[in-house]
Amino acid sequence: MMDAQRSDYDTFTTGTDRCLATTHEVINQPPVLQDYNLFEQDTALREAASREGANWAREELNRYGALTGTAEMIHRGFEANRFKPVFHSHDRFGHRIDAVEFHPSYHDLMRTGLEHGLHSSPWTRSGNGAHVARAAKYYMHSQVEAAHCCPITMTFAAIPTIRHQASLAQVWETRILANRYDPANKPDSQKDAVTIGMAMTEKQGGSDVRANTTKAFAIGKEGPGEAYELVGHKWFMSAPMCDAFLVLAQSRGGLSCFLMPRWRPDGSKNPCQLQRLKDKMGNVANASGEAELRGALAWMVGEEGRGVPTIIEMVALTRFDCMIGSAAGMRQAIAQASHHARHRSAFGHKLADQPLMQNVLADLAIESEAALAFTMRMARALDHQDQEHERLLTRLATPVGKYWICKRSPNLAYEAMECIGGNGVMEDSIMPRLFRESPVNAIWEGSGNIQCLDTLRAMHKAPETLDAFLSEVSLARGADARFDRFLDHLQKDTGDLSDAEYRARNLVDRMALALQAALLLQHSDQAVADAFCATRLTPHGGLNFGNLPADTDAKAILKRATPVVD
């Protein structure tokens, strides 16, 4: 009997090895979103770059869009995050080196960004659309990998502050603006290209930098441009392999700004000693450290006792880049989700054709485009700081935008992840990285409350900033009755700021929505603007994404936002 059974089994398996090894065919899975052009496949970005003054850079942006969409660049983003930075305090012989080791992909990404002028172009090629073109590039670059953009941003933002001290600008500016990357751990005097970091936060103060305890002791003469030694600590020093840092310390005349290099002019190691690297939930590819300053040599930048006003120009630009970065994270999230839905079928239909999924995805697309519109409008304002309206608008709208756009990013990242489903939470997908990265910009460079209080400070100290803001949003009056009513209420509430600090978030929320609505009504597709006003400016009973009204042209909105990659 057993022989008969074995014979039957042998007959069944004869010639069927391949059949037994192949359990199923992989179908109904989307292709990887790669080898596509991040500029050409983003209608909202193309339109924004053109209307805000960078149409002259279209070919340049198109080339960069093709570069940042390549499989090779995307792979570098994954590798830079898979291999965390490693801190080495000493070499094997016992010499103090304070070195951070990065994966080669991190250096490749840094090199690409710096060689394409993401840190320099508005300063070396200023004029109409310079900040707009740079913002568009940064927007695409950040979608590949966001964390390494931190030192690029700080290097870019350092220029206005360093220019407060002509003697230091003469020594450093040319090398800061060089479109090259030199990651070597060696004295800056041996480099023709450098990066600049920033270190303000201390343990006891956090955002309250006026509580800083780090002391600055003059070596000889006191005052702007003179040499000091700094003794104290810094609790968050991001990108600690930068060649120099703008820091705050207490000199005899009060809290002042200093430029502190990693090396002394004689080639010896400056005693800014890293204690450890932060173990962050996101922003993994970028190192952030804790440092002790043990007599670190530094030069005073700007007027003594005016450290915050001196460094605030750098802070304003880093906040602007937080807006770009968060808007970029939103764009990459909706690109991934809409691409997935375009290819994936469930219950007999493509996900992108199913009404409820269309509602959710279109709502996410609206949020993403509104963030981009706000950001690119601020880029245009930066290009025209010689005009009073643009200067005043920048002062008020930057903290508003930094607060709102960065605050909206995490929920959008989560919703996009949910649209993809189980594959969206797998670490071989970009979605977990987008989600972990999404809260970072809301906290860095001043958290939400700081931005709201800064908005109030601007309105109190310079009421004309509010006039400029209201003038800007009023350009859309008459385009939509819902917008007009919303703006009427906002103007009324900004007329009395007696208890504004308590209700600051509500006020700033509505200021952000008003500017986004105004921009979409003036410049975007009608379906996008109409749905934005219907869901953001009126009580509609929905708290989550996916609450667009039944008459919304969700298909048109989704088509506008979806990259077509087959």
N, C-alpha and C positions, 0 to 999 in steps of 0.2 A: 504493500500500500504506500509506504513512504517513498519507494522508488518511483511509483507512478506519480505521486505528488511532485517529486523533484523533477521528473521529466516534464510535467506540465509547466513548472516554474522556469525551467531552462528554455522551453519553447517560447514562453512569454517574454523572457529577457533577451533572447537572441536578437542582436542587431538593434537593441533599443537603449544602449548606454546614453546616447545623446538625449533621448526622450526623457529618461529618468533624471538627468542633470538639469534640464530646463524646466523649471516649475511654472514659469509664466512669462509673458511678454510685457515689457514696460511700455505702457501707453498712458495717454491722458495726463502727461506731465509736461509743463512748459519748458521751453529751451532756456538755457542760462541767459540772463540779461547782460550781455557783453558784446563787444565789437559793434557798438552803435555810437552815434554822435550825440553827445549830451547837449549840444547847442541846437543842431538841426532838429532833434526830436523833442524839443521843448518850445512849444509855440509861445507860451507866456514869457519865457526868457528872451526869445528873439524880439518880440514886440517891445518889451521893456528896455532892452539895450538900445533899440533904435529910437524910441520916443524920448528917452532920457539923455540922448546926446552922443551915443557911441556907435552910430551907424557906420562911421568911418572905420571902425575896428571889426566889421562883420567877418571879413576873411580870416583875420587873426583869431577871432573867437570861434569860428568854424573849425579851424585847424586844432585849436585847443580842445574843443568838444570831441573831435575825433580821437585825439590822444588820450583824454581822460576816460573814454569809453572802451579802450582796448582791454582785452582779456589780461594782458601783461600788467597793466596798471592796476586793474582790479585785484589781481593776484597779490601784488605788492601790498595793497591795503590789508588783505587777510594775513599775510606773513608778518607784517609789522605789528599786528595785534596778537598773533599767536605766540610770538617770542617777546616777552616783556623785557623792558630795559633792566639791566643788572648794574648795581653800584659796586665799585671797587674803591675803597678808601685808601689802600696802599698797594704798591706793587710788590712783587715777591721778595724784594730785597729790603722792604720796610719803609720805602720812601712814600710820603703822603702824596697822592695823585688826584684824589677826588674826581675820579673818572666814572662816567656812565657809559656802559656798552650797549649799543643798539644793534638790532638785526640789520643786515645790509639793505633790506627793503625799505626800512625807515629812511636811511640815507638816500636811497634812490628817489623816494618821494620828496624829501627835502630839496634834493638837487633839482628835480623837475620844477618845483615851485619857485625856487630862487632864480634859476636860469631863465624862467619866463617872467620874471619881474613882479611876482605877487607881493613882494616886500618893497618895491622901489618905483614902479612905473608912474604913479601920480606925482612923484617928486622929480623924476628925471624927464618926464614927458607930460608936463602939466598942460592944462587947457581944457577946452570943452570936451566933456565925456571921458576924461582921464580916470576919474574915480569910478565912473560907471563901467568902463571896460575892465578895470581891475576887479571890481566887485563881481562882474559876470564870470571872469576867470576863476576867482576864488570860490564862487558858488559851485562851479563845476568841479574844481579840484577837491573841495571839501566833501563832495559826494563820494569820492573814491576812498578817502580816509580822513577823518576830522581831527584826530588827536595831534598829529604832527603839525597842523596848521597853527598851533599855539605859538611856537617860536617865530613862525613867519609873520603872524599878526604883530607880535611885540616888536620885531625888527622894523616892520612897516610903521608902527605907531610911535616909535621912539624919536623919529626925526623932528617933529615940532618942539618936543621938550629939549632935546639936545641943542637945538638952534637958539635956545635961550642963553646959551653960553658960547659965544663965538669962538673962543680959544679951544674949547673941546670939539665943537663942530668941525673946526679946521683939521683936527687930528683924526676924527672918527668918521665923518660923513661920507667921504669917498668910498671907504671900505664897507660901510653899512649899505650903501646903494649899489655896490658891485653885484652884477647878476651872476654870481658864482657861489659855490658852497665849499667850505673847507671845514670838515668836522674834526680835524686833528686836535689833540689835546696838547697844545703848545702855545707859547706867548703870542698875543695878538700882534706884536711887532713883527712877527715872522709870517703874517698872513696878509693877503691883499683882499680878503673878503671876510666879514665878521657878522655875527648875529648878536642881537641885544635882547636881554630879558628884563624882567621887572620883579621886584621883591618889596612888598609893602607890609603884608599881613604879619602880625605877631600873635603869640598865644593869648595874651591877655586882652587884646583889642578886637581882633577880627576886622570887620569893616570899619570899626572906629579907629582909624589910623592915627588920630590925634592922641590916642592913649599909648602910642609906641614908646618903648623905653630904651631902644638902641641909642647909644651916645656917639657923638662925633667930636673928636678932639683935634684941633688945628695943629698941624706939624710946625708951621711957621706963621705966616700972615693968615688972617681970617678973612672970610667973605667969598663972594662968587668967583669961581674958577680956581680957588686955592685948594691945596691938598689937606686932607684930614685922614685920621685913622678911626675906623668904626668898631665899636665894641657892643655886642648884643646878639640878637638872634632874629631869624626870619622863619616863620611857621609854614608858609607856602612859597617855595621858590620853584616855579615851573620852568621847565627847560634849563636845568642847571648846567648844561654844557654850553650855554651861550658864552660869548667871549667877554661880555660886560653886562652889568645890570644897573637899572635905575632904581634907587632905593631911597627910603625915607629914614632920617635919623634926627635926633635932638642935638642941635648945636647950641652954643651959648645964646644965640638969638632966637631959638625956637625950632620947630620942626622944619627941616630943610631937605632939599632934594640933592642926591649925589649920584655920580657915575662911578661905579665900582667894577674894575676889570678883574678877571680871574687870575691875572698875572701882574706882577710889578714890572716897572720899566727895565729893571736889571735882569729880568728873565726868571726871577725866583717866584715861587708859588705864593699868591696873595692868600693870607690866612682867612679865607671864607671857606669853612670846612663843613662839608655835608655830613649829617648825622645818619640819615637813612632816606630811602625813597618812600613816598606815600603808597599805600596799597589801595588803589582806587577801584571802585566798582565799574567805572567807565574811563574813557580817555586813557586807555591802557598804553598805547604806543608812545605817548608823551610822558616823559619822566617829570615828576614833581617831588621836590625834596625839602627837608628841614635842614637849616644851616645855622651854624654859630660863627659870628664875626669876631675874630680874635686880634683886633688891630688891623683890620683890612683897609688897605689904602684906597681912597676914593677922592673925587674932586667935586666940589660944590657946584651945582647947576642952578643958575638963576639966583634970585634975591634970597638972602638968609631969612629964615623964619617964614618963607612963603613956599614951603615944599609942596603942599597940596595944590595950590593954584598952578605951580610949575609943572607938576606931573599930570595934572588933570587933563591936559590936551592929549597926552598919551592914553589916558584912561578913556576919554571920549571916543577915540578911534578904536580902541580894543572893544569897547561896547558896540560900536558899529559893526565890527567883525563878528561879534556874537550874534547879531541880527542876521548877517549873511550866513553864518554857520548853521544856525537853527533853521533858517529858511531852506538851506541846502539839504539838511537832514529830512525835513518834511518832503521835499521834492523827491529825494531818493526813495523814501518810504512809499509815496503814492505811485512812483514809477514801478517799483517792485510789485506792489499790490495790483495795480491795473494791468500790468504785463501778465501776471499770474492769471487774473480773471479772464483776460482775453483768450488764453489758451486752454484753461481748465474747464471741463464739463462736469456737471452734477445734476442729477435728476432729469436727465435728458436734454439739457441745454447748457450752453456756455455760461459760466458765471457772470460774465460781463453783460449777458442778455437777460439776466434775471432781475426783475424789478427792485427787489429789496437790496440786492448787492449793488445795483446801479445807484440807488439812493445813497448808500453808504460811501461808495467810491467817489461819486460826484461831490458829496459834501466834503470829503477829504481833499479833493482837487481844488475846491473853492478856497479852503483854508490855506492850502499851499500857495495858490496864486495871489491871495491877498497879502500873505507874508512877503512874497517876492516883490509885489508892487510897492509896498511900504519901503522895503529895503532899497530898491533901486531909485525911488524918489529921493531918499536921503543921500544916495550916492551923487545924484545931480546937485543937491544942495551943497555938498562938499566941494563940488567943482566950481561953485560960484560964491565963495565966501566973501568976495568983494562987494556983493549985493546985500543990503541990510536985511531984506526979507528972508533970503536964504540963510544968512548967518543966524537970525533970530529963530527961524524954523528949526535949524539944526540943534540949537541949544535946548529947545523944549521937546522936540519930537524924538531925539535920540534916546533919552531915558524912557519915553513912552514906548517906543518901538522895541527897545531892548527888553523891557519888562514883558510886553505882551507877546511878542513873537517867540521868545525863549520859553515863556510860560505855556504856550499852546503846543509846543513841540512834543512833550512826552505822551500826551493822550493820543495825538495823531499817530505817533510811532506805534503805540500799542494797538490802535484800531487797524492800522495797515497790517500789522503782524497777524491779527485775528482773521483778516480777510484771506490770508494765505493758509491759515490753519496750522496743523501740526508741524509741517515743514518750516513754518515761520519761526518756530522757537528752537530749531536745530542750529548748533554752533557752526555748521558748515554753510549756513545762510548768513547774509549780511544783516538780517533783521534784528537778531539779538544785540549786535554791535550798535545799530542805530538806536535801539531802545535804551541801552546802557549809556550811550552818549547823550541822549536827549535831555536829561536834567542838568547837565554840566554848565551850559551857557547861562541858564537861569540863575545859577549860584555864583559863578565867577564874574569878576569885575563889578560886584555889587549885586546882591540878591534882590528879589522882587520889592521888598519894602524899601530898600535903599533907592531903587529907581523911582518909586512913587514919591518918596520924600524929596528926591532931587528934582522931580517935576514940579512939586509945590515950591521948592526953593527958587526955581527959575521964575515962576509966576509971581512970587512975592518980591524978589529982588529986581526983576525986570519985567514989569507987566506988559511991556510991548511984545514979549515973546508969545504971550497968549493972543494978543491981537494978530500977530503974524500967523499963528496956528489957525485961528478961526477964519482968517482971511483965506488961507489955503483951502480949508475944507469947504468954505462957502462957494468955491468955484463950481461945485456940483449942484448948487441949489437949483431947484426947478426940474431936475432930471428924474426925481422919484419922490412922491408924496411922503412915503415912509421915512425916507432920509431927511426930508425937510422937518418933519415933526421931531425926529430924533435929535437933529441939530438944534432946534429951538429949545428943547429941554436941556441939552448940554450947555448952551450959552447961558441959560437962566441959572443953572447950578454953578457955573464958574464965576458968576457975578457976585457970589457971596462965599468967601473962603474962610469964614469964621471958625468952622469946625472941620476944615478940610483934611486935617491930618488923620482923623478917625475914619473918614470915608474916602481916603485917598485911592484905595484900590478900585473902588467903584467908579470914581471919577476918571482915573487913568484907563480903566477898561473901556469906558465909553469914548474917551478921546482917541484911543487906538482904533476902535471900530469905526468912528466917524471918518478918520483919515483913510482907512482902508476902503470904506464904502465910497468915499469921494473919488478915490483913484480908480476903482473898478467902474463906477458909473461913467467916468470921463473916458476911460481908455480900454476897458476889457470887452469881451464878448457880452452881448446883452443877457444871455442866459446865465452867465456867471454873476453879473452884477445884480440881476433880479433875484436870484436865489440867495445871494448874500444878504440883501436888504430884507428878504422875507424871513430869514432864519436868525439873523444877528441883530436886527434893529427893531424887531417887533416881538411881543410875547407870543410864542407859538406852541408852548406846552412841551417841547422836547429838550432834553438835557444832553443827550448823546449825539454823536455823529449819526446820520441816517434819518434826519427828520425834515428833509426837504418837502415842500408842498407838492401835491399831486400834479399841478400844472407845470412843474419844473422840467425843462428840457435836459434831463439827466444824460441822455445819450450824447447830446452835443457837447456837454461839459466833459464827459468822460473821453470822448474822441479827441478833444483838445489836449487832454492831459496824458494820454496813453502813448508811450513809446512803441513804435511798430517794429518789432524784432521777431522774425520767424526762424 
